[in-house]
Amino acid sequence: MCVCVCKPVYDTSLTDAQWAVIEPLLPVRDVSRGGRPLKFGRRLIIDTVLYVLGSGCAWRLVPRDLAPWDAAYRWFRLWSADGTWDRLHDALRDRVRVADGRDPQPSAGVLDSQSVRSHQGGEAIGYDAGKRVRGRKRHILVDTCGLLLRTVVHSASVQDRSGARIVLSGLHTLFPQVGLVWVDGGYVNQVDRALVGWAKRTENIEIVAVPRNADVKGFQVLPRRWVVERTFSWLGRCRRLARDYERKTAHAEAMIKVAMIRLMAARLAGETVTPHGPIETEAARRLADDLKNE
């Protein structure tokens, strides 16, 4: 039950419709265990986390009409440790897939990574010689709609093929129907094709590489792979994710899931943003064509 007197109005704050989607999925407090009543409502806590995520500000710089930064960070850290963000994200993903007329269990995915700079230190900091980036690497696996299935944040020094094994390990227990994963040419090449055999042998997953056209210079819209690139674009709208400011990889992964939670809650609330601009319009058109062909 929210005990805040009023809800601050920020662009990052949850709308009433979004909160109606999220609130039933949050853990219910067991009053029989005692303890003081909540001083700050859970909606206000989530709004504070979303403000940090969307604006990219430091925790200590949140506005005074939001929850105190230490209280918001304490709940963010607690929900990261006990799996609340994971459960909330997975429940919303299943609901979005059902709303789109799909099976909650996906059958295919798209895998890619993104190297981001880190300036705050912490665990798992490395150097990506290929991208010339010192920091961490975000490995994400999405379904054919771009919804997040699994994310792993590790050192940028870890090669893509090694990182892919971390992401795909145990995938058949979480998503038993996934039998096909599209990747870029960096995961499967003439030098090292061990990932293909390992995935088929241990996870019963077929790895299919979608290579770039060497004759075309600059940006290319590649079949299937553009879906995961669009997901990275969704995440890039959150300024906190422009760089990696988290000291723990678990918190970095949680921030990615919070960003997807906000996006999926908006969809379920019927507040999907209409595509604007040539890139988003083309991406929406290609997604519609792909859905028709499936």
C-alpha positions in Angstrom: 0.0 0.0 0.0 1.4 3.3 -1.0 1.7 5.8 1.9 3.1 8.8 0.0 0.9 11.9 0.1 1.4 12.8 -3.5 3.2 11.5 -6.5 5.9 13.8 -8.0 5.5 14.4 -11.7 8.6 13.6 -13.7 8.9 12.1 -17.2 10.5 9.1 -15.7 7.8 8.5 -13.1 5.3 5.7 -13.5 1.8 6.6 -14.7 -1.2 5.3 -12.9 -1.8 2.7 -15.6 1.8 1.5 -15.4 1.6 1.3 -11.6 -1.6 -0.8 -11.9 0.3 -3.3 -14.0 3.4 -3.5 -11.7 1.8 -3.3 -8.2 0.2 -6.7 -8.2 3.5 -8.4 -9.1 5.5 -6.9 -6.3 6.1 -9.0 -3.2 3.5 -8.7 -0.4 4.8 -7.8 3.0 4.1 -10.3 5.7 2.8 -8.2 8.6 2.9 -11.2 10.9 6.6 -10.9 11.0 6.4 -7.5 12.6 8.5 -4.5 11.8 7.7 -0.8 11.4 5.2 0.4 8.7 6.8 1.5 5.5 7.8 5.1 5.6 8.0 5.4 1.8 5.6 3.8 -0.6 6.9 1.3 -3.1 5.7 3.4 -6.0 7.8 6.3 -4.7 10.8 4.0 -4.4 10.4 2.8 -8.0 9.9 6.3 -9.2 13.2 7.3 -7.6 15.0 4.3 -9.1 13.5 5.2 -12.5 14.7 8.8 -12.1 18.3 7.7 -11.5 18.0 5.3 -14.5 16.4 7.8 -16.9 18.3 10.9 -15.9 21.7 9.3 -15.3 22.2 11.3 -12.1 24.1 10.1 -9.0 22.0 8.5 -6.3 22.8 11.4 -3.9 21.5 13.9 -6.4 17.8 12.8 -6.7 15.3 15.6 -6.1 14.0 16.1 -2.5 10.4 15.4 -3.5 11.4 11.8 -4.3 12.4 9.2 -1.8 15.7 9.8 0.0 18.5 8.3 -2.0 19.7 6.0 0.7 16.2 4.5 1.1 15.8 4.0 -2.7 19.2 2.5 -3.1 18.6 0.2 -0.2 15.4 -1.2 -1.8 17.1 -1.4 -5.2 19.9 -3.4 -3.7 17.6 -5.6 -1.7 15.4 -6.4 -4.8 18.5 -7.1 -6.8 19.7 -9.6 -4.2 16.4 -11.4 -3.6 15.4 -11.7 -7.3 12.4 -9.3 -7.1 13.5 -7.4 -10.3 14.0 -10.8 -12.0 10.6 -12.1 -11.1 8.9 -8.8 -12.0 10.7 -8.6 -15.4 9.9 -12.3 -16.3 6.3 -11.9 -15.4 5.9 -8.8 -17.5 7.7 -10.4 -20.4 5.4 -13.4 -20.4 2.3 -11.1 -20.3 3.6 -9.0 -23.2 4.2 -12.1 -25.3 0.7 -13.4 -24.5 -0.8 -10.0 -25.4 1.0 -10.2 -28.7 -0.5 -13.6 -29.4 2.6 -15.6 -28.7 3.6 -18.5 -26.5 5.1 -17.3 -23.2 8.0 -19.6 -23.9 10.1 -18.4 -26.9 11.5 -20.7 -29.5 14.3 -18.6 -30.9 16.5 -15.7 -29.8 19.1 -13.2 -30.9 22.4 -12.8 -29.1 24.8 -9.8 -29.1 27.1 -7.8 -26.8 27.9 -4.2 -26.1 31.1 -2.9 -24.6 30.6 0.2 -22.3 33.1 2.4 -20.5 33.3 2.3 -16.7 34.8 5.1 -14.6 33.7 4.0 -11.1 35.8 1.0 -10.6 34.3 -2.1 -9.0 34.4 -5.7 -10.0 34.9 -7.2 -13.4 36.6 -4.3 -15.1 38.7 -5.1 -18.2 39.8 -3.8 -21.6 38.2 -4.7 -24.9 41.1 -4.4 -27.4 38.8 -4.7 -30.4 36.5 -1.7 -29.3 39.3 0.0 -27.3 37.0 0.3 -24.3 37.9 -0.1 -20.7 35.0 -1.3 -18.7 32.4 -4.0 -19.0 30.6 -5.9 -21.6 26.8 -6.4 -21.7 25.7 -9.7 -23.2 22.0 -9.9 -23.9 19.8 -12.6 -25.4 16.4 -11.4 -26.7 13.5 -13.0 -28.3 12.3 -12.2 -31.8 10.3 -9.3 -30.5 13.4 -7.8 -28.8 12.3 -8.6 -25.3 15.0 -9.6 -22.9 15.5 -13.3 -22.1 18.8 -13.2 -20.3 21.5 -10.7 -19.6 25.0 -11.1 -18.2 27.4 -8.3 -17.5 31.1 -9.3 -17.4 34.5 -7.8 -18.0 35.1 -6.2 -21.4 38.2 -8.4 -21.7 36.1 -11.5 -22.1 35.8 -12.6 -25.7 32.4 -12.7 -27.3 32.5 -16.5 -27.8 33.4 -17.0 -24.1 30.7 -14.6 -23.0 28.1 -16.4 -25.2 28.8 -19.6 -23.3 28.0 -17.8 -20.0 24.7 -16.5 -21.4 23.7 -19.8 -23.0 24.7 -22.0 -20.1 21.6 -23.6 -18.5 19.3 -21.9 -21.0 17.4 -25.1 -21.8 16.2 -25.2 -18.2 14.8 -21.7 -18.3 13.5 -21.7 -21.9 13.3 -25.4 -23.0 11.7 -24.5 -26.3 14.6 -22.3 -27.5 16.3 -24.2 -30.3 17.7 -21.4 -32.5 19.9 -18.4 -31.7 21.1 -15.9 -34.3 24.5 -14.3 -33.7 26.9 -12.1 -35.7 30.0 -13.3 -37.5 32.2 -12.7 -34.5 30.8 -15.6 -32.6 31.3 -18.1 -35.5 34.1 -17.8 -37.9 36.7 -19.9 -39.8 39.2 -19.6 -36.9 36.9 -20.8 -34.1 33.6 -22.6 -34.6 33.7 -24.4 -31.2 30.6 -22.4 -30.0 28.4 -24.1 -32.5 29.3 -27.6 -31.4 29.2 -26.7 -27.7 25.7 -25.1 -27.9 24.3 -28.1 -29.8 25.9 -30.6 -27.5 25.1 -29.1 -24.1 22.0 -26.9 -24.7 20.6 -28.5 -27.9 20.6 -25.0 -29.5 21.5 -24.3 -33.1 23.8 -21.3 -33.6 23.2 -19.4 -36.9 25.6 -16.6 -37.8 24.3 -13.6 -39.8 27.4 -12.1 -41.4 27.8 -8.6 -42.7 28.1 -7.9 -46.4 31.7 -7.0 -46.9 30.9 -5.0 -50.1 28.6 -2.6 -48.2 30.2 0.1 -46.1 28.7 1.7 -43.0 25.6 0.8 -41.2 23.7 -2.3 -42.4 20.3 -3.6 -41.3 20.9 -7.3 -41.0 18.2 -9.9 -41.0 17.2 -11.0 -37.4 20.2 -9.3 -35.9 18.6 -5.8 -36.1 16.2 -6.9 -33.4 18.8 -7.1 -30.7 20.4 -3.8 -32.0 17.0 -2.2 -31.4 16.9 -3.5 -27.9 20.3 -1.9 -27.2 18.8 1.3 -28.6 15.9 1.0 -26.2 18.3 0.7 -23.3 20.4 3.6 -24.6 17.4 5.9 -23.9 18.3 5.5 -20.2 21.2 7.8 -19.5 22.3 5.7 -16.6 23.1 3.0 -19.2 25.1 5.3 -21.4 28.1 4.2 -19.3 28.5 1.6 -16.6 28.4 3.4 -13.2 27.6 0.4 -11.1 30.3 -1.1 -8.9 28.7 -4.6 -8.9 27.8 -6.5 -12.1 24.6 -7.7 -10.4 23.4 -4.1 -10.0 24.4 -3.4 -13.7 22.2 -6.3 -14.7 19.4 -5.1 -12.5 19.4 -1.7 -14.1 19.0 -3.3 -17.5 16.0 -5.2 -16.3 14.5 -2.2 -14.6 14.7 -0.4 -18.0 12.9 -3.3 -19.7 10.3 -3.4 -16.9 9.4 0.2 -17.5 9.1 -0.4 -21.3 6.9 -3.5 -20.9 4.7 -1.9 -18.3 4.1 1.0 -20.7 3.1 -1.5 -23.4 0.7 -3.4 -21.2 -0.8 -0.1 -20.1 -1.5 0.8 -23.7 1.1 3.6 -23.7 3.4 2.4 -26.4 5.3 5.3 -28.0 4.5 5.7 -31.7 7.7 5.3 -33.8 9.0 8.6 -35.1 11.9 9.3 -37.4 13.2 7.2 -40.3 15.1 4.7 -38.2 12.3 3.8 -35.8 9.7 3.8 -38.5 11.8 1.4 -40.6 12.4 -0.8 -37.6 8.7 -1.0 -36.9 7.9 -1.8 -40.5 10.5 -4.6 -40.5 9.1 -6.1 -37.3 5.6 -6.1 -38.7 6.9 -7.9 -41.8 8.7 -10.4 -39.8 5.7 -11.1 -37.6 3.5 -11.7 -40.7 6.1 -14.1 -42.2 6.3 -16.3 -39.1 
